Amino acid sequence: MNREDLYQGFQGVDDDILERSEQVVSVPMPIRRRLPVALVAALLALLLMGAGVITVIYGDNIQNWFAHYFSTVTGQEMSEGHKSLIDHLSQDIRLSQTVGETTVTVDSVTVGDTVFYLLLRVEGITFKPGHQYNFDKVFVDVSSDLPEGIGTMGGYSLQFQGLDGDGAALMLMEFSTSTGENFMVGTTPWNIHLVLENLIRDPWFDRHKMITEGIWEFDFSIERQPTEPVSLPDTEVRVMNRWTGEEELAMITDIELTSTGIGFRYDFEEGTLAIERNLEVILTNGERILYGGGGDVPTEDGTKLICAYHWMIPVNLSEVEAVRIGDVEIPVR
C-alpha cells in the first residue's frame, strides 16, 4: 500500500476515532458545530507508515510546516507561487508561557476567509518518539465585530504533528467559522483567547500520562487575509443524505472557491448531505487536496444551508484545475 492508498483510504476512517481526536469549542455566538477532521486521517496514515516518518520536522514557522506537509501528502515540492501565497496569508505571533519546565509558544498563524491554522510549539522537556502529545483541556474563544443577531457556526481541532529539528513538539489548531448570512464572514480581526490545560501523552488512549500539570493562557489578535474568490456555476451533484442514508441529487448553488476553502448553498428541506465525503480540490499537477473541516449554518428562513469548508492545506488558485463536489468535478480554468 502506497502513500496515496493510505491518504485516500482514511476517508472512510471510523467516525468515533475522529471524534475522539477533536476538542470542544467555545465562541461567543450560537454554534452549529460539525468539524470532521480529514487532517487527522492523513496523520493516522503517516503513523501507520511508521512513527519515524513524523518524528523530525524542520522549519521555524507555519509556512515551513505547510511546505513540509504538502511534500509529505503529495510527494512533490510546493511551487514558489504556492509558497508565496501561504507566506502572504501568514503572520508571526511568538507568544510564550512557561509552566515548570514546559514552554508553550503560540508561534505563527495562516489566516483565510473562514479559517485560521495556528502552529503551537511545546518545548523544555524530552518528548519520546512514537507517542502522541496534546492537552487534556482546551478552551478557545474567538470573537470579531459582526452585526448583532447573525448566527455563527464554529469549530476546531488541535492535533499533534510530530517533533521539529530541535526536539520541540508541534501542534496545529484549525478553527473554521461561517455565518447564516453568507459564506464570507468579513475582514475584521479575530480576537483570540486560548487556554491550554495539562500537557498529556497518548491522549487517545485510556491510560494517558500526565506530563506537565498547569495552565497556559494567551490573548492575541490576528488580521484577516481575504482572497479574491472564484465563482463556479450551479451544479447538480449526487451525495448521501445524512438523515435517510440514501443517495440523492442536489443542486449546489452560489459556489465560491478561495485559496483556503469553498462555500456554497443547497436546499435544506430534505435533510443535510454528507458532501464532505467527496469534497476536494484538484491541482494542475494531478494532486488532490482534501477538505480539512467545516460545517453549515441554516439561512434565517430555514430553507437553505450555507456551507463553508476549508482545505487541509491552502492552495494557489492559479494551480487549481477543478473542484470535486459529490460525484462531479467542476472545472476551474
FENUR-V868345 format. One record per residue. N is the residue number from 0. RES is the residue in one letter. NEAR is the number of other C-alpha atoms within 12 Angstrom. D_CENTER is the distance of its C-alpha to the mean C-alpha in Angstrom with 1 decimal. Layout:
N_RES_NEAR_D_CENTER, N_RES_NEAR_D_CENTER
This chain:
0_M_11_25.8, 1_N_15_24.0, 2_R_24_20.4, 3_E_21_19.8, 4_D_18_21.3, 5_L_23_19.1, 6_Y_32_15.9, 7_Q_28_17.0, 8_G_19_18.8, 9_F_28_15.9, 10_Q_31_14.8, 11_G_23_17.7, 12_V_24_16.9, 13_D_18_18.4, 14_D_20_16.4, 15_D_13_18.1, 16_I_21_16.6, 17_L_29_13.0, 18_E_22_14.2, 19_R_22_15.8, 20_S_34_12.8, 21_E_36_11.2, 22_Q_32_12.8, 23_V_25_14.4, 24_V_33_13.6, 25_S_27_16.5, 26_V_29_16.8, 27_P_23_20.2, 28_M_27_20.2, 29_P_22_20.4, 30_I_28_17.2, 31_R_29_16.4, 32_R_32_13.5, 33_R_34_11.9, 34_L_40_8.4, 35_P_41_8.9, 36_V_45_6.9, 37_A_43_8.0, 38_L_42_6.8, 39_V_39_9.5, 40_A_33_11.8, 41_A_38_11.9, 42_L_37_12.5, 43_L_34_15.2, 44_A_30_16.7, 45_L_29_17.1, 46_L_26_18.8, 47_L_21_21.1, 48_M_22_22.2, 49_G_16_23.3, 50_A_21_22.2, 51_G_17_23.7, 52_V_25_21.1, 53_I_34_18.5, 54_T_29_21.1, 55_V_25_21.6, 56_I_31_19.1, 57_Y_25_20.9, 58_G_24_19.9, 59_D_25_20.1, 60_N_33_17.0, 61_I_42_13.4, 62_Q_35_15.0, 63_N_27_16.8, 64_W_40_13.8, 65_F_41_12.1, 66_A_33_15.6, 67_H_29_16.1, 68_Y_33_13.0, 69_F_30_14.0, 70_S_20_17.5, 71_T_25_16.7, 72_V_33_14.9, 73_T_29_17.3, 74_G_19_20.4, 75_Q_17_20.9, 76_E_20_20.9, 77_M_31_18.8, 78_S_21_21.3, 79_E_16_22.6, 80_G_18_21.5, 81_H_28_17.9, 82_K_26_18.2, 83_S_19_19.9, 84_L_31_17.2, 85_I_37_14.6, 86_D_28_17.4, 87_H_25_18.2, 88_L_35_14.7, 89_S_32_14.9, 90_Q_28_17.0, 91_D_26_18.6, 92_I_25_18.9, 93_R_23_20.8, 94_L_24_21.6, 95_S_23_23.0, 96_Q_26_24.7, 97_T_24_26.8, 98_V_24_27.9, 99_G_18_30.6, 100_E_17_29.7, 101_T_28_25.9, 102_T_29_24.3, 103_V_38_20.7, 104_T_34_19.6, 105_V_39_16.8, 106_D_35_16.9, 107_S_37_15.0, 108_V_43_12.2, 109_T_42_10.8, 110_V_42_11.0, 111_G_48_10.8, 112_D_42_12.6, 113_T_48_10.4, 114_V_52_7.3, 115_F_49_7.7, 116_Y_44_6.6, 117_L_42_9.6, 118_L_41_11.7, 119_L_44_14.3, 120_R_44_17.5, 121_V_41_19.9, 122_E_31_23.5, 123_G_22_27.1, 124_I_22_27.5, 125_T_20_27.7, 126_F_30_24.7, 127_K_20_25.8, 128_P_24_24.3, 129_G_23_23.3, 130_H_27_22.0, 131_Q_34_18.7, 132_Y_39_18.3, 133_N_41_16.5, 134_F_39_17.9, 135_D_30_19.9, 136_K_24_19.0, 137_V_28_16.3, 138_F_28_16.9, 139_V_34_14.9, 140_D_28_16.7, 141_V_34_15.4, 142_S_27_18.2, 143_S_26_19.4, 144_D_17_22.5, 145_L_23_22.3, 146_P_16_25.5, 147_E_13_26.7, 148_G_14_26.2, 149_I_23_23.0, 150_G_28_20.8, 151_T_40_17.2, 152_M_42_14.2, 153_G_42_11.7, 154_G_42_9.4, 155_Y_42_7.3, 156_S_42_7.0, 157_L_42_9.0, 158_Q_39_9.9, 159_F_42_13.1, 160_Q_41_13.0, 161_G_40_16.8, 162_L_35_19.6, 163_D_30_20.4, 164_G_18_23.9, 165_D_21_25.2, 166_G_23_24.2, 167_A_33_21.6, 168_A_41_18.7, 169_L_40_15.2, 170_M_38_12.2, 171_L_40_8.7, 172_M_44_7.3, 173_E_45_4.1, 174_F_51_6.4, 175_S_49_7.0, 176_T_50_10.7, 177_S_45_13.6, 178_T_38_17.3, 179_G_37_20.2, 180_E_31_21.9, 181_N_32_19.8, 182_F_39_16.4, 183_M_38_16.4, 184_V_34_16.6, 185_G_26_18.8, 186_T_20_19.2, 187_T_20_20.3, 188_P_24_18.8, 189_W_33_16.4, 190_N_22_18.4, 191_I_28_16.7, 192_H_25_18.5, 193_L_32_16.9, 194_V_27_19.0, 195_L_35_18.7, 196_E_25_21.5, 197_N_27_23.1, 198_L_37_21.7, 199_I_29_22.1, 200_R_28_22.3, 201_D_26_21.2, 202_P_28_19.5, 203_W_26_19.2, 204_F_16_22.9, 205_D_11_25.7, 206_R_10_27.5, 207_H_19_24.8, 208_K_21_26.5, 209_M_19_26.5, 210_I_29_26.2, 211_T_30_26.6, 212_E_21_27.3, 213_G_24_26.5, 214_I_24_24.3, 215_W_33_22.4, 216_E_27_21.9, 217_F_28_20.5, 218_D_24_20.9, 219_F_28_19.7, 220_S_26_18.9, 221_I_31_16.6, 222_E_27_17.8, 223_R_28_16.1, 224_Q_31_16.1, 225_P_28_16.5, 226_T_28_17.2, 227_E_19_19.9, 228_P_25_18.7, 229_V_27_20.5, 230_S_22_22.1, 231_L_25_22.5, 232_P_19_25.4, 233_D_20_25.4, 234_T_26_25.0, 235_E_23_26.2, 236_V_27_24.0, 237_R_24_24.7, 238_V_30_22.2, 239_M_25_22.6, 240_N_25_23.5, 241_R_18_21.8, 242_W_15_25.0, 243_T_14_27.6, 244_G_14_25.9, 245_E_16_27.6, 246_E_21_26.5, 247_E_23_27.4, 248_L_22_27.4, 249_A_30_25.4, 250_M_27_25.6, 251_I_33_22.3, 252_T_25_23.3, 253_D_27_22.2, 254_I_33_19.6, 255_E_34_17.9, 256_L_44_15.9, 257_T_38_14.4, 258_S_40_13.1, 259_T_47_9.5, 260_G_48_9.7, 261_I_54_12.6, 262_G_48_14.6, 263_F_40_17.8, 264_R_36_20.3, 265_Y_34_22.4, 266_D_28_25.3, 267_F_26_24.6, 268_E_17_28.1, 269_E_23_27.7, 270_G_25_24.6, 271_T_32_20.8, 272_L_38_19.7, 273_A_30_17.4, 274_I_40_16.2, 275_E_39_12.8, 276_R_32_15.0, 277_N_29_16.2, 278_L_38_13.7, 279_E_41_13.2, 280_V_43_14.4, 281_I_32_17.6, 282_L_31_18.7, 283_T_21_22.4, 284_N_19_22.7, 285_G_17_21.8, 286_E_27_18.5, 287_R_33_15.7, 288_I_41_11.9, 289_L_42_10.2, 290_Y_43_7.7, 291_G_43_4.3, 292_G_48_5.1, 293_G_47_7.7, 294_G_44_11.4, 295_D_45_14.8, 296_V_39_17.6, 297_P_34_21.3, 298_T_26_23.6, 299_E_18_26.4, 300_D_14_28.9, 301_G_19_26.7, 302_T_18_27.4, 303_K_29_24.0, 304_L_36_20.3, 305_I_42_18.1, 306_C_49_14.7, 307_A_52_11.6, 308_Y_55_8.7, 309_H_48_6.2, 310_W_43_6.7, 311_M_42_5.5, 312_I_48_8.0, 313_P_51_9.8, 314_V_45_13.1, 315_N_35_16.6, 316_L_31_18.0, 317_S_24_21.4, 318_E_27_20.3, 319_V_30_19.0, 320_E_25_21.6, 321_A_29_20.3, 322_V_42_17.6, 323_R_35_18.0, 324_I_40_17.9, 325_G_29_19.7, 326_D_24_22.6, 327_V_25_23.0, 328_E_26_22.1, 329_I_29_22.5, 330_P_21_23.8, 331_V_25_22.4, 332_R_17_25.4
